[in-house]
C-alpha cells in the first residue's frame, strides 16, 4: 500500500499554533508524509522547517486576487447565514459588522447585505454558497492550485482555518479533483460568525456541543461529515517540563513571589476599551493595603501590535508585562503573525504562576480553568464612552450562552466591583471549581492532553477510508 500523503493548507499563524507547536505533525509522520501548503513569510516558518527537516516539505500557496463577484457572494452568504440563524430579535453579529469607510468597499458591504437579506433561508444560503464556490473556482488563479494538486496527488487535504480566504481555491481544487478534504473549526466562537468561506468533505470540531452547533447552523451537512477531536492548543499545559521555577519566572518579570498575581489578558483591537479596563484594575488594586495588594501581570493579545496600552503602562510602572513571543513580519496584517514554541512555554508559565485572570470574554478563561484557577469577565462600559461600543452586546453572542448557564467565571459590573471580585476570587479559589470543569467538559473534547493523537487518527481514517462528498446547490 502506498504511503499516506497529508497536505495541510496553512493560511495564517493560527494554524501554526494548533498544529506545529504541538505533537500533531509528529503523529502524522508516523503514518505518512506531510506537505505544508502555506501563505506565511519564509522567515516565520524557518524554525519549523528546521525542526522536521526533509520529513516535512513546505510549499508557498499561489497568489490570489479576490475578484469582485467572488467577494460579493462570499460576503453575501455570511450575511444570509447571520440573518437566518438569528431570527428572533435584534442581531448582535450584524451590529458588529459595521460598514467600511471607503466608498467602494461601503458599496460592496451594502450590496452584500441586501443580497444576503434576500437569501436568508436555507435554500437561498445554499445557492449563495454554490455561487461563491463557482465564482471562486472560475477565478484565473485557481488553475495554479489545480495544477499543484494534480502533481502532488495527496491522500487528503486538510485546512487549518475555516474562514481563510487564501484557502478557498485550494479546497475547491481538491473537490474538483476528487481528493478527500477536511477543515478545522479553530475556535469556540467561530461557528455563529456567519457562513464559512471554506468548503470541505469533513468538518473537524472541538466537542459534541460544537458538532450540534454546526449541524444546527448547517442543516445541509450530515452528522457523518463532522468529526470530534478537541483542539491541540491546550496540550502544553500538561507538559510539566515546560514549567520554570516560580522564583526564576517572577524574578525575570520583577514580581514578588510572596504576593498573588492577577493576569490581565488583552484581546485584539475589536475590544477597544481594554486599556481602560487594565487601568481600572490597576487603580482598584492600589486601594488595597500594600501588604495584601495583588500584583498585575499584563499579557497582550498576540495579534494586537498597537501601542494603545503604552499610556497605561507609563502611568502604572508597577504593572509587570509579559509580551507574547510571536514573529511579526508584517505588523499591519494579523494573519502574518506566527507563534513560536518559545511563546507556548511562556504562556504555560503565565497561566501556571498567576492566580486569577481578568479579561473581556476571552478563551483565556478556559486556559486558567485547566489549572482550576478562577477567571473574571469584565462586564461594564467605561464611563463617558456610551455609544462607541457596548460590552453587553459582546456577552449576547451565541458562544456565551453556555457561559451564562454554567457560570464558570465571575462578572465585574463596575470598576469598584472589579477590585472586589479579584479579592473574592483570590480568597475563594475553588468556589466555581465544578462549574469550570463542566464548562471545559462541554466545550472541549476530553482528555485535553491527547488531542494530537485523536486528530492524527481521524486524519488517517479520512485519508484511507473517506470518500469525497458532492453537495449540490438548490
ZIHUGI-V314510 format. One record per pair of residues at least 6 apart in sequence whose ideal C-beta (glycine too) atoms are under 6 Angstrom apart, sorted by the first residue. I is the first residue (numbers start at 1). J is the second residue. Records with the same first field share a line. If there is no record, write none. Layout:
# ZIHUGI-V314510
I = J ; J
This chain:
# ZIHUGI-V314510
3 = 32
4 = 31 ; 32 ; 155 ; 463
5 = 32 ; 33 ; 154 ; 155
6 = 28 ; 32 ; 34
7 = 35 ; 37 ; 154 ; 157
8 = 36 ; 158
9 = 37 ; 159 ; 167 ; 170
10 = 36 ; 38 ; 160
11 = 39 ; 161 ; 164 ; 166 ; 167
12 = 161 ; 335
13 = 337 ; 338 ; 339
14 = 161 ; 186
15 = 160 ; 161
16 = 338 ; 339
17 = 339
18 = 232 ; 233
19 = 160
20 = 48
21 = 339 ; 341 ; 344
22 = 232 ; 235 ; 452
23 = 452
24 = 232 ; 452 ; 455
27 = 452 ; 453 ; 456
28 = 34 ; 456
29 = 55
31 = 460
34 = 56
35 = 57
36 = 58
37 = 59 ; 61
39 = 61 ; 166
40 = 338
41 = 329
43 = 329
44 = 327 ; 329 ; 338
45 = 58
49 = 58
61 = 166
62 = 144
64 = 141
67 = 139
69 = 135
70 = 135 ; 136
72 = 112
73 = 128 ; 131 ; 132 ; 135
74 = 132 ; 197
75 = 112
76 = 112 ; 115 ; 116 ; 128
77 = 128 ; 129 ; 132 ; 195
78 = 194 ; 195
79 = 112 ; 113 ; 116
80 = 116 ; 119 ; 120 ; 125 ; 128
81 = 125 ; 194 ; 195
82 = 93 ; 94 ; 194
83 = 117 ; 120
84 = 120
85 = 217
92 = 393 ; 396 ; 397
99 = 106 ; 109
100 = 106
119 = 128
122 = 219
126 = 220 ; 473
127 = 473
130 = 473
133 = 172 ; 199
136 = 168 ; 172
137 = 172
142 = 169
145 = 169 ; 170 ; 173
146 = 173
149 = 173 ; 177
155 = 463
156 = 180 ; 462 ; 463
157 = 174 ; 179 ; 181
158 = 182
159 = 167 ; 171 ; 183 ; 198
160 = 184
161 = 186
162 = 183 ; 185 ; 196 ; 198
163 = 197
167 = 198
168 = 197
171 = 181 ; 198 ; 199 ; 200
174 = 181
178 = 468
180 = 201 ; 462 ; 466 ; 468
181 = 200 ; 201
182 = 200 ; 202 ; 204 ; 462
183 = 198 ; 200
184 = 204
185 = 205
188 = 399 ; 443
189 = 399
191 = 213 ; 214 ; 217
192 = 398
201 = 468 ; 469
202 = 225 ; 227 ; 462
203 = 214 ; 226
204 = 227 ; 229
205 = 211 ; 228
206 = 230 ; 231 ; 444
207 = 443 ; 444 ; 445
209 = 442
211 = 226 ; 228
214 = 226
227 = 458
228 = 445
229 = 454 ; 455 ; 458
230 = 444 ; 445 ; 451
231 = 451
232 = 451 ; 452
234 = 448
235 = 449
236 = 344 ; 348
237 = 348 ; 370
238 = 449
242 = 345 ; 348
243 = 352
244 = 349
246 = 257 ; 353
247 = 257
249 = 349 ; 353
250 = 257
253 = 320
254 = 320
255 = 295 ; 320
259 = 295
260 = 294 ; 355 ; 426
261 = 295 ; 297 ; 354 ; 355
262 = 294 ; 296 ; 356 ; 422
263 = 297 ; 354 ; 357
264 = 278 ; 281 ; 296 ; 298 ; 358
265 = 299 ; 357 ; 359 ; 364
266 = 274 ; 300 ; 301 ; 304
267 = 274 ; 301 ; 360 ; 362
268 = 301 ; 303 ; 304
269 = 304 ; 306
271 = 360
272 = 389
273 = 382
275 = 308 ; 309 ; 312
276 = 382
277 = 378
278 = 312
279 = 312
280 = 415 ; 418
281 = 358 ; 418
282 = 296 ; 316 ; 319
284 = 418 ; 419
285 = 293 ; 294
296 = 319
297 = 320 ; 354
298 = 319 ; 321
299 = 322 ; 350
302 = 324 ; 326
303 = 334 ; 337
305 = 331
313 = 319
322 = 350
324 = 343
325 = 340 ; 342 ; 343 ; 346
326 = 337 ; 339 ; 343
327 = 338
328 = 337
329 = 336
330 = 336
351 = 367 ; 368
355 = 426
356 = 374 ; 425
357 = 364 ; 368 ; 375
358 = 376
360 = 378
361 = 377 ; 394
365 = 375 ; 409
368 = 375
369 = 436 ; 440
374 = 425
375 = 409
376 = 410 ; 412 ; 421
377 = 409 ; 411
378 = 412
379 = 411 ; 413
380 = 413 ; 414
381 = 391
402 = 442
406 = 435 ; 438 ; 439
407 = 435
408 = 432 ; 435 ; 436 ; 439
410 = 421 ; 425
412 = 418 ; 421
